[in-house]
Every structure is written in C-alpha cells, then in structure tokens.
Amino acid sequence: MPSGILIRMALQYPYDSHPKAGTTVEVADGVRWLTMPMGGSLTHINLYLIEDKDGWFVVDTGLGNQQTEGLWHDIFDNELGGKPVKGVICTHMHPDHIGQAGMIVNHFRCPLYMTRAEYYQARSYTTMGFSSSQGSWQGEQFYHRYGMPTESMERMQNAWREREPARKSAVASSMTMPSALPMGFHRLEDGDILTIGSHDWHVVVGAGHSPEHACLHCHSLGVMISGDQILPRITSNVSVHPTEPEANPLKIWMESHDKFLDTPPDTFVLPAHNLPFYGVRERLRDLISHHEDRMLAIEESCVEPQTAKDLLPVLFRRHLDARQTMMALGEAIAHCHLLMHRNRLERSLDEDGRFRFLSVDPDLERRAHPDRHDAPDDRPILV
C-alpha cells in the first residue's frame, strides 16, 4: 500500500508538538502521552499511560534499545507518582511497539496483554528472524515471480548475511538479559472491556497492517488509542510477504476501515505516530478513497500485462533503494491481490517465471480517469 502524506479533509490537532523525552502530558482524565525516539523519518513513537487506582497500564513500549530503556526508567522515577505499572498492553507485534515489553513486565512483574495472533507472530519473528523467510528459496521465488531483478535480491541477501552475526549475538545476549517478549500473555479479543480506574476501555481489533491489531476505545472519555491502525498523516504499511504469498491484507485493511467508521465523530484519536487528532471519520474516508484511487490507477496501467515491479512508478515517484523496493513491492502486490479478489485483474505465470497482471473488467473504460489520480507517493514508510 502506498505510504505518504494524505490530507484532504481538515483534521484538528489540539497539540502542536510532542512531549519532551522522559516526560508525559495528560491528554484526558487519567491518560498520559509520552514519546520514545526512533530512527529515520518517523523520529518517534507515541506511547500512552492509563492510570488505575493503584497503578498504571502502559500502552506500547518503544524500541528494544538502551536509549529507550533509560528513558523508561526516567518515566518510572518521575512520572508515575510512586505507583507501579500493573500491566503492559501492546497494540501489535512490530518492534517499536513491543521492544521494551519484556523489560517493563519483568521490572514490575506484571502481565502482558496482546491479541493471540500478534503475540505468536512476535514470538515467531523473535525465534526465526524476519530475514530467514526473505533469504529462503520461497523468498527468492516470491520476489522473482513478482518481478524483482536478480541483482536487487542479491544485494538484499548480502545485507541480511552481514546483519546475521549481530542478530545471533543479540539472541545470545537475550539468554542472560530480559527478553523483548515475555514468555506468557493475557489474551485480548475484539469486544473485550478493560476497566481501568473509573473508565471502561473497549478492545476494537483491526487487521491488514498486522494480524490482530488491538485499539482501545473509551466511550466515556471520547478517546481512542489507535496504534498504527489509524494514523493522521501517514499510512501504515500493508504488504504481502513470502511467509504468506497468497495473502490479501489490503482486503481486511479496507474492511477494518469500514468497521472503524462507526467510531463517534468527536473521538479524540491517540495514534502511534504523528500528533493526536480529531476527525477520525474524515481520515478513514480519505484513506479508503486514496486506496481506491491507487487501485484504479493500477487497473489503467494493466491494460497491457505488467509485473508488480512494473507498477511501482504508479505508486511511488522517488528512486527506491533495494530495501525500499522490497517494501514497495509488497504494497503493490497487496493492491493487485485485492483487485484479483474483485475480479478486476487476472494473473498469469509466464514462461520467464514472472507473474503478470492484466485488467479484465469490461467497465474499466467508463471508470478510468488517468489524468485525475493522486500523485504517486515519495516512498514507502515502514510503520
């Protein structure tokens, strides 16, 4: 899925800057906002504290590095009013959300709360490593079939091999240090209610960006902690990967948007990236419209057979390095798979071992508007 700046409807941002590192800001009764640093263009992740009568719940934890751990101890010492952390809630399994889960859980001897699919996906990546699937014969076949040049795959494989000693060293170190992921968890399910303090927090599960992403919605406060499911200025990465080559994540991503459109329009959304905002329904409609526009642009490009790699200029305008190309390709494939599901594209495996996509909807000529599409995004953003 293309990732970038997408603002059509005016959203409202009550805050014009993020809290300073190691500090918190109260954004609703008993809800505090803090940030932890990240590398790259994102620069930060938003994390949240929810106050209970005798302690706090942490929502998402930041990256698993020493800088973030040190900042958490500043929070423990200065921002919790002498009360302990009673539980850690992780919206989903990505490293910037679970990286300090083990440290916090072990420090306070408190439970971890996650949906089941997110917890076990995280455990799989912790033990196997993401690069294992990318460098296997299945990974090579996957990227070849969708049009990735051999040279690009070789560059990525060399990069994975160079990082492997560091990864193994980190795994070995984790045998004597607190693990990034606790050995057990308390399962969250869609529709669960967590009573924290004097407020009920409803678990609302979305999908597409990750398997079972949990958001927390407090109706009495008019607040939703949205993680990566709803972001105001960037779109979360929705990709097909070699681990599930026939997946259709954009379908369930779009269905999740429809589900979240029931959110009351005056809800204050606390996202994992960018600034907290009002305008949840406007943002969701904007995202739906954008993805529909991208898919129509792909259909128009596939009046002649195209590989997924051929379609990258339709989605992204900047030159992409090898890693960005892999991310962008996963997003392009996700769009193509949803169009196949809608019977608007057909896929064939040609003699050169490449999948090629061809538009087959007889109504395309009426629907097409090639001169009125959104501009391609600069590059994919890994969120």
Secondary structure, 3 states (H helix, E strand, C coil): CCCCCCCCCCCECCCCCCCCCCCCEEEECCEEEEEEECCCCCCEEEEEEEEECCEEEEECCCCCCHHHHHHHHHHHHHCCCCCCEEEEECCCCCHHHHCCHHHHHHHHCCCEEEEHHHHHHHHHHHHHCHHHHHCCHHHHHHHHHCCCCHHHHHHHHHHHHHHHHHHHHHHHHHCCCCCCCCCCCEEECCCCEEEECCEEEEEEEECCCCCCEEEEEECCCCEEEEECCCCCCCCCCCCCCCCCCCCCHHHHHHHHHHHHCCCCCCCEEEECCCCCEECHHHHHHHHHHHHHHHHHHHHHHCCCCECCHHHHHHHECCCCCHHHHHHHHHHHHHHHHHHHHCCCEEEEECCCCCEEEEECCCCHHHHCCCCCCCCCECCCCCC
